[in-house]
Amino acid sequence: MRIDKISKLLDCDYYAKLENLQPTGAFKVRGGVNLVGTAGGSGRTNRNTLITASTGNHGQSIAYAGRLFGVPVIIYAPTENVNEAKVQAMRDLGAEVRLHGRDFDEARLEVERLAASEQGLRYVHSANEPALIAGVGTIGMEIFEDLSEVDVIIAPAGGGSCASGNCIVANQIRPKTRMIAVQSEAAPALWHAYRNRNLDAFPTMETEHEGLATRVPFELTNRILWDGLDDFVLVSDEEINDAIRLLARDARQIAEGAGAASLAGAIKVRDRLRGKKVVGIVTGGNIPLPRFAKLMN
């Protein structure tokens, strides 16, 4: 979708890839369906219960795929900074949701402990899963089908599956296309991993945007980003909030914080985008309604 007003603002041809319109309201459903649908070579996971940790969108993707293919799903979500609408959506899709830990990483560690100690559980990591990344990479394939000569693709980065999947596709289909990742400066674990080429946990995670709220960089996605990413940009939470407002006003699209981060990044590097054909991936639209209403007042 070309957004005329934002194109004028940035002095470029700006398009939004609207993953907020997916059945679960976020891009991650592509990876969940691909992972569960291709497991075991028969479209099933041998009936093992899938267990994962999520702040919401990844969990919805696994819950959606589990319902689609008849596989039970358990999801651990954090108790703090939790998006209640996402938690309810996971339950509505048939998943058993358990609240544990202060943040995503504490919930993830508990899932990994359970998966290692109990039989019949198939742990689905939110990023270190090739099938998830492959599914998400179909975003890039669709972008190039519609805009074969796109100059820049901008993707948000929380766990890194969106940015890494699209790096792979862009580097294969059109290597001259620049890939830029965007993360909140209040949760910069992946940015530090990219800059320092290590997988050290970052000591703080204070972003209000749960889709970007990670403290630990994941190996698979980061190694893909190290090889395939052209730039990595940090933006403030307030810059993300401004981008949410712009997308609502100028594109009539509802985006959550992670979904608006690509536009926030585009505004940050606008001088480098002048005259180019740019795609910002709106990865999701599952923003809590009270937060959205407050931002729009």
N, C-alpha and C positions, 0 to 999 in steps of 0.2 A: 504494500500500500504506500503510494507516494503521498507525503504530507506537505502540501504546498507552503503553509505558513512556516513550518520548521525549516523547509528547504530555503526559504527566503531569509530566515533568521541566521542560518549557518552559511549562506551563500554556496550551497551545494545542492545536488539532487539527493534528497533524503527520503529513504523508504523505511518502513517499519515492517518487520516479519512478525505477524500477529499470532504468537503462540498462546496468548491469553484466550484465544477462541477455541482451544482444544477441549475435548470432553471433560477433562479435569481442571480446566482453566490454566494449564501450564505445560511447558514443553516436555517435561519428564515422562509423560505418558508414552511417548515414542519409545524410550528406552525400556520401560517396564513391559510393554507389550512384546517388544522384540526379545527380551531376556526370557520371559515366561513362555512365550509362544514357540521358542526354538529350543527350549531345554530338553535334553534327553533324546533329541532327534525325533520325537513323536508329538511335539506340541504340548507336552506335559512335563512336570518335574517329579514323576514317579510318586506323586501324591505327598511328597514331603511338605511339611509346613514351611512356608517362607517366613523368615524373620528378618527385620531390618529396623534401622533407626532413622527418624526423619523429623524435621520441623514442619512438614506438611506436604509439599508438592511431590517429593520422591515417594513418600508413603502413599499418597493418592495414586501414583502411577502403579505401584506394586499391588495395591488393593484393587484397582481397576482391572489390571491384568489377571490377578488371582480370581476375581469374579468371572472374567471372560473365559478363563480356561479351567475353572472349577478347582482351584488350588487354595487351601486355607492360608491366611496371612496374619501374622502378629507384628505389630508396629510399636516400637518404643519412641515416645516423644518427650521432650523436656518439660519440666514443670514451670519454668520461668520464661518470660517473653514468648509465650506460646500463642499461636493464632488459633483461637477457639473454633473459628469457622472451618479451618483446615482439619482440625482434630475431628470435628463432627462429620466432615465430608469423608474422612477415612473410615469412620464407623458406618456411615450410610452406605459405603461401598462394600461392607461386609467384613472389614478387618477388625480384629481384636486390638484395641489401642490401650497401651499401658503407659502411664506417665512416670518418668524416672529421671532424676538428676536435674541439675540447674540448667544445663544447656545441651546442645546436640551432641557434643563429644562425650559427655558423661552418659547420656542415653546410649550412644554407640558402644562405649566400653562395656556396658551391662549386656547389650545384645551379643557382643563377641564372647563374653564370658559364658552366657547361656548356650550359645551355639556350639561352643567347644565342649560343654559338659553334658549336653542332653542329645540323645539320638533323635532322628526324625526331623531335625531342624536344618533348613538350608539357608545359611546367612547370605543376604544380599547386601553387599556394600553399596553405599550411595554413589560411589565414584570408581572404585577399583574393579570394575566389571566391564570387560570388553564388549559384551552384548548390549549393555546400557549405552556405552559411548557410540557403538555402531548405530543403534536406533536413533539417538539424538543427531547423529551426523546426517540423517535424512533432511534435516532443516537446510543444511548447506546445499544438498542436491536440488531441493526445491527453489532455493534462491537462484542458483545458476541456471535452472530451467527457465526462469522468468527474466533474469537479468544476467545474460551471459558475460557481460563485460563490467561487472561490478568492481569498483576500485578498492573499497574498504568494507569489511564486515566487522561489526562491533558486538561483542558478546559479554554479558555479565559473568562473573566468576565467584561462586561460593565454594562448591566442591571441585568445580572445574570441568564437569562433563560436557556442558554446552560449548564452552570455548574450545576444549580439546577435540571434541567430535567434529566441530566445524573447521578447526585447523587442518585436520586430516583431509577433509573433503576439498577445502580450498587449495591446499598444496598439491593435490592430485589433479584437480580440474583446471585451475587457473593460478599457477604459482605466483604470478605478479600481483594478485589480490592481497592486500595487506589485512592481517588479522590483528585486532586489538581487543584485549580483555580489560574489564573494568571491575574494580572491587571497592567496597567501602573502606575508607581510611580508618574507620572504627573497628574493622575486622580484617586486617591486612595480611593474614597468614600466607595466602597464595602469592601475593605480591612480593613479600619478603623471600619466599621460596624461589620465585622466579629471579629475583635480583641476586640472591646469594647462592643459587644452585645447591640448596640443601632442603631437607624435609623436617627441619626443626619446628616444633610447635611454637606458636606465638603466645606470649604470656597473657594478653588481654583480648577480649572480644566484647565490644560494647555497642555494636550497631543495633538500632531498633528494627532493622529490616531482616526478618528471620531467614529469608532465602539466601542471605549472604553471611549468615552467622556461623562461621567455622573458626576454630583455633588451630586445627591440625591440617597441614597440607598432605594430600594423598599422593602416593607414589605414581600410580599409572597416569593419572591426568596431568600431574606436574611434569613428568618426563616428556609427555607429548607436547605440552606447552613450551618447555625449554627448547625443543627442537623446531616447533612450528609457529610460534607466536612472534609477531613483529613488534608489538609494544604492549605495555601493561600500564594502566592508568588508575590512580586512586582518586576518588571523589568523596566529598563529605556527605553525611546523611542528609544535611539540609539541601545540598545540590541534588541529591536523589529526590527529595520531596518536591523541589522545584520542577524536576522533570516529570513527576507524576502529574502535577498541575498542568504542565504544558501539553502532555499527551491527552489529558481530559478535555482541555480547552480547544486545542488545535486539531486533534485527530479523533475526538469523541471516543477515546479508548480508555478503559479502566486498567491501570497497571499497578501491581504491587511494587514494593521497593526494588527487588531484584529485577523485575521486568522493566523498570524505568532507568536502571543503572546505565544501560547502553546509551540512552539519550544524554544522560548526565555526562558520560564520558565524551560523547561527541561535542557537547558544548565546551568541555574542558580543552579539547584539542582542535577547536574549530578552525584555527589558522592553517592547520595541516589538511583540512578537508575541502578547502575552497575549490570550487569548480569540479569536484569529483562526484562519482556515483557511489553513495554510501547506504549500507543497510544496517540498521540497528535492530537487534533481536529483542522483541518484547517477550520475555520468557514466561511471564505469568501475570494473571490479573486477580489473584486471590488475596486482595487487601482487606483487612477488617473494615467493615462499613463505618464504625465510629471514627477510625483513623482517617479514612478517606473523606468523610464529612468534615472533620476538623481541618484537614488540609485545604479543602475547597472553600472554607468560610473566609 
